[in-house]
Amino acid sequence: CPTLPRTKFTDVTADTYPLGTKLYYECDSGYMRRSGQYSGILCQSIQQVASWVYKEFECIDKKILLSTAPTMEKPERKTQSPAPQKRENHSEFDQKDFCGSPKTIPHASLSPSKQYYVGQVLHFKCQSGYDKQPPTSGTRTCKKVNGKIIWTPLNMRCSNDS
C-alpha cells in the first residue's frame, strides 16, 4: 500500500493483519527485554489458518533485574505457541487470510506497523485532549481499485482549537 497519509491528533490501530505482517514488541519505560529473547512476531499460515508465530518474550522490571541474585529461582514461564485466529472473510481482497489482534504481553506494547497490505483496515481515534469532530472515529482501508492500490478516504477530524 502507499505510505499512510498522516492525520493530525489521531491514534491508529488495526484489528486484523494480513499474512506476512511482522510486528515488534517494545518494553515499556522502566522495563527491558530478557536477554537473548526476540521481540518480533509474524503472521503466517499454519495448517491453512492465519496465525501469529511467537517466540518467548518477556519484559522485566529494570530494578528487579539489577537486584536479582544468581541463586534466586526464575519465575515459571509458559511457552508461547501460535494461537489460531479466526478467519476473516475478505474475498474482495488479494489476500484472504488475516491474523487477529496479537496477544498482550505484560509491560510491553506493539510498535506500529510501517507496511500495510491490500485488505488492511485501520481504525483512527482522536487522541485525548483533542476535540472530536463527528464522526469521532473512522476507518481507512487499503484497496485495489481499477488496478491501482489506494487508501479509502477518512471522514473525521480532530482539533484542539488552537
Buried (B, 14 or more C-beta within 10 A) or exposed (E): BEEBEEBEBBBBEBEBBBBBBEBBBEBEEEBBBBEEEEBEBBBBEBEEBBBBBBEEBBBBBEEEEEEEEEEEEEEEEEEBEBBBBEEBEBEEBEBBBBBBEBEEBEBBEBEEBEEBBBBBBBBBBBEEEBEBEEEEBBBBBBBBEEEEBBBBEBEBBBEEEE
